[in-house]
């Protein structure tokens, strides 16, 4: 259904004098859900058929009017220099729909990249050049890891725009991604032992066990039920609703390691959500930080549990593919690159004896 603007555009078009044959058609194109309205300028009028896709019917009609007037006043040759089409503002509104149904973290990153792109680039999306994108990326402030994350989501946006024919070329197609410098905050066996001796809620204790001895991500622990941890079979089921969106895995099974097997009774007969619903991500972090300070650590090291698991697991098994599989990674090369050197120096025997 047209909004008021679109309806007035349509009435303006059909009321024009001597307009016996409509030069373009706007129609619904349901196979393209992110841009479901198709504008088709007819070949008899433009010299060749022109097709473009839009989020709303009103946007399609507005572009049809613009192209019609351009051809009437400047001729069909002007189409060779035409860089019309949807603007960055309209494109990011369309792309935001990609966040629907995604994890909260993924949706927030999509929203952030849309804001950054809209602030940086104005005008038609087709005008964005590789050089402009490269200069923008190099102007960003923050850590290399942060810049790598922005690059990844910007590339996702432009690939999406190219796939749906909103742009003729992907301006990021030839750009090289910055290399993130991963943090390797690894707990020593003594630090982990002291942490586990502190007083804390059951769900905080469970998060320490599952992160440090099973390699689960924080976001996965936050989404789990107690029943996902089967103390009898010695396995942890990371369900589709729990798993973080990573290529190649829609769920996985993680085996108990020795420290979990020693504490299997802790998980018996517990039901419901592992982390209470009222505990937000920020409160989750604060709770673990309080335990860390009580144990004599200076706050909570970023990703310390998962980094520790990866390091000690690789040190023992000496197999990057095996460690990658246990962690839910698809890249053994990344595991080797990130954890191989720390693993050589890790006291893995003490860690798995906890």
Buried (B, 14 or more C-beta within 10 A) or exposed (E): EBEEEBBEBBEEBEEEEEEEEBBBEBEEBEEBEBBBBBBBBBEEBBEEEBEBBBBBBBBBBBBBBEBBEBBEEEEEEEBEEBEBBBBBBBBBBBBBEBBEEEBEBBBEBBBEBBEBBBEBBEEBBBBBEBEEBBEBBEEEEEEEBEBBBBBBBBBBBBEBBBEBEBBEEBBBEEBEEBEBEBBBBBBEBEBBBBBBEBEBEEBBBBBBBBBBBBBBBBBBBBBBBBEBBBBEEBBBBBBEEBBBEBEEBEEBEBEBBEBBEBBBEBBEEBEEEBBEEEBEEEEBEEBBBBBBEBBEBEEBBEBBBBBBBBBBBBBBBEBBBBBBBBBBBEBBEEBBEBBBEBBEEBEBEBBBEB
